Amino acid sequence: MKNLWKRGGMAVVALACFAVFALLVPGFAAPGNLADVLVAVSTVGIVGCTMLFCLAAGDVDLSVGSTVALSGVLAGLLLQQKFSTPVAVLVPLLAGALIGLVNGIAVARLGVNALIATLATMQVVRGLAFLASGGGSVGISDAAFTRLGQLKIGMIQSPVLFMVLFFVVFGLLLSKTIFGRNTLAVGGNAQAAHLAGIDVVKTRICIFVLQGIAAALAGVLLASRVSSGTPRSGEGLELAVISGCVLGGVSLTGGVGSLAGMVAGVFILGMVRNAMDLKNVPTFWQMVASGAILLAAVLLDRWKNRRT
Amino acid sequence: MGQQVAVSLRSNFERSETAEPARLHSRTFMVLDAKEVAVIRFEGVSKSFPGVRALDSVSFSVPGGSIHALMGENGAGKSTLLKILSGAYQPDGGKLVSGEQTLQFSRPSDALRAGIAVIYQELNLLPELSIAENLFLGHLPVKKCFLDAKALQRASKEALMRVGLTLDPKTKLGTLSLAQRQMIEIAKALSRNARVIAFDEPTSSLSSREVETLFSLIRELKTQGKAILYVSHRLDEIFSLCDAATVLRDGKQVSTYETLSDLTPGRLVQDMVGRELTDIWGWRERKIGEVVLEDESGVTVHAGEIVGLFGLVGAGRTELLEKIYGNPRASIKSGICLCPEDRKKDGIIALGSVQENINLSARRGFSKLGFWLDERAEQASATKQIEALSVKTPSPAQPMGLLSGGNQQKAILGRWLSEKIKVLLLDEPTRGIDVGAKREIYEILYAQAEAGVGVLLVSSELPEVLGICDRIYVMREGKIVGELTRAEATPERCLELALPSSPNPNNGEPDKAESSFDSPDKQRLIGRVTPNPPRTHPLLVPRRTLPSPRREGGHEGNEWTGGFEWPGGFECSPTSKYLLTQRLGDWG
């Protein structure tokens, strides 16, 4: 039991959450509801994969929510201008990569604090999203594009498949590749990593670019799913993603993090939110609860580390 | 820069010495008073952690007005003892006694209140606050619920005076040198009426003159009747400063010496290591190959050669190594690698496993397509290095930060030995490492040299440079000022070259090494007569130049008197002497 707790950590808590909600909340374990939970966490899950890298390298990216909004708006505008569907997907992804590149260069090459740099791009990108859309949503009617996020295979909707794909790819990237190990080394001690011959600047810029692309993809999928690009979408997403990562044991100071932990963290928050929805808990109380859970999880983690 | 600060520090000290005759009076009074109370006694103190007996029934006492050395290798239990003294840990068995009173601390503030101050290596000061705020943090003077700035200023000035600093208390702490910060920490302890003051390796990052200033202050505290506990690795410091010594090994009390007058450094080393070290260095003849490193600064290193780079702190040795290393990626590719000076900051990834740390650099060579990790190869390589270098770790998965300094250093060496290297650059590879582990590191270096690697080593420990190097470059003010072969190298020659101006150069005898100087340098070295007192190396305890706080009736008991004179009016400390005879011994 103790070993299980030590090794499984947050995954055990996630399973326990699932069991408790399945028993206590009527309708929670219904297949339809579970499919809803999966779709609801898909955006956070996709962005969480790259945020995990970002945090593990000792950086943070606050601009992801705005990137989600801008990419959705861009996709909508391109489709309105009768561009083809692949263009409407690829251009937002490129825009996301560009935002990531700007973040990465500012942080890794120019030495701006990651919090400050991405706080700035967060506002700039959000502003651009509003400017591009003229303030309102951009409706999307292109059938091929909406299929991207609405396609269902059995009960599973396509954003969930993308999320699972991301989990697999980034899980392998973190644990099985040089890039993943270098990420943890950079977060653990950037100076030591540099002296050991790791290209610290390149690694960090790479991570930010991946982060931008992942956020843009999440934005495109979201726009496709709701058939519109909204400049207000993704507000507060960065904090939800960071919460999930921290809940999953990713260290904000870098050097520590696992994909399994991040996934568990994201799912715990998603399940709690869904269970509260089912119980008709008012939204404002839900916010209070989410914050309390985050605080409790971090305290639990501290307690656990002190004992072992 | 550090040296300049030290100068002003010292003159401040002297000024306050002469300017305050009135204070002497109260001091004598305090001595009488304190001698009776300021005693700390450890009675069978024990402490266990899961799986480790960190302290096993340690008993000794420190009377007021004396300095007690606490010695031992890393992990011997010194820190645990200090933490018990400071109230950070509670002993499992035994007790702390002061006078008749048993002391029980459940938190550090209890110990502070009982007049015990521990000054740790990493100082607990806030760089963004002023000196005054740092001094009185936690009990700032208050007038009608507002900060009483005037009282604070006055009290701070007084506190600073007591340690011989004449700084403006409003100065931001972050602008002070490390030595000054240490003084602030001592002033803080004094302002809280500490009767027992413990120092945890206070000199590890000070220059030699800063050490002097610190020592004169510690001696002054002694005359004021404080009980002082002094933790250090450096034998010479113990002999020049302390009255008594306790040696710990693996948590057990090996020995306690009430007086150090007939104690030899060899005996202390033996107590610490638990076996007799007949030859610390173990140097042996090697075959020297062709040039593997040539730098524009004039440094050349041959295959199979261990070259020392000696100089005082601030002579530019680290900068030279960094310049040679240059871009890490390019250097590593051409077979040059660096073990940096500050292990914690630049060397290790504390949270990463030992395996991670060993493979940090070589990993690219193992990878498939330069992308995927080859976990089996990594494991094999880490295990191989751990065994070959006898890194003491429970498993390769152990977080690096939990290893002792010596084992961390071995693992960092392992990082490079799994690469194909030609040149190994080492910056203070044995700093803060105990005697036993030092020898293991030397052996690794010899083995590498025998395998054809060229080693360039920076060290401030002259005996170490003399003991293990085949050739020595001496640096001063950023330049190489001399080159000595192992046969030519003597402590005097090295120091003559390293010191900015030699008080008694050459002894009339022409120095071969100087033929390699360009003439202005030579002029500066030999020609200038300086009004300053001669500068010292940490290993040499100056006999006459120390501003002794009490010139008559001071501390004569522990001054080394049987030493031999160096050309510059220095006296060799017992350690240096011991180590030098060791070296002479292995030359036969």
Chai-1 contact restraints between the chains, C-beta under 6 A:
chainA,res_idxA,chainB,res_idxB,connection_type,confidence,min_distance_angstrom,max_distance_angstrom,comment,restraint_id
A,K176,B,W372,contact,1.0,0.0,6.0,A-B,restraint_1
A,K176,B,L373,contact,1.0,0.0,6.0,A-B,restraint_2
A,T177,B,F371,contact,1.0,0.0,6.0,A-B,restraint_3
A,T177,B,W372,contact,1.0,0.0,6.0,A-B,restraint_4
A,I178,B,R363,contact,1.0,0.0,6.0,A-B,restraint_5
A,I178,B,S367,contact,1.0,0.0,6.0,A-B,restraint_6
A,A185,B,I349,contact,1.0,0.0,6.0,A-B,restraint_7
A,A185,B,L360,contact,1.0,0.0,6.0,A-B,restraint_8
A,G188,B,I349,contact,1.0,0.0,6.0,A-B,restraint_9
A,G188,B,L351,contact,1.0,0.0,6.0,A-B,restraint_10
A,G188,B,G352,contact,1.0,0.0,6.0,A-B,restraint_11
A,N189,B,I349,contact,1.0,0.0,6.0,A-B,restraint_12
A,Q191,B,D346,contact,1.0,0.0,6.0,A-B,restraint_13
A,A192,B,D346,contact,1.0,0.0,6.0,A-B,restraint_14
A,A192,B,G347,contact,1.0,0.0,6.0,A-B,restraint_15
A,A192,B,I349,contact,1.0,0.0,6.0,A-B,restraint_16
A,L195,B,P328,contact,1.0,0.0,6.0,A-B,restraint_17
A,L195,B,P340,contact,1.0,0.0,6.0,A-B,restraint_18
A,L195,B,D346,contact,1.0,0.0,6.0,A-B,restraint_19
A,A196,B,L360,contact,1.0,0.0,6.0,A-B,restraint_20
A,A196,B,S361,contact,1.0,0.0,6.0,A-B,restraint_21
A,G197,B,P328,contact,1.0,0.0,6.0,A-B,restraint_22
A,G197,B,R329,contact,1.0,0.0,6.0,A-B,restraint_23
A,G197,B,I332,contact,1.0,0.0,6.0,A-B,restraint_24
A,G197,B,S361,contact,1.0,0.0,6.0,A-B,restraint_25
A,G255,B,L351,contact,1.0,0.0,6.0,A-B,restraint_26
A,V256,B,L351,contact,1.0,0.0,6.0,A-B,restraint_27
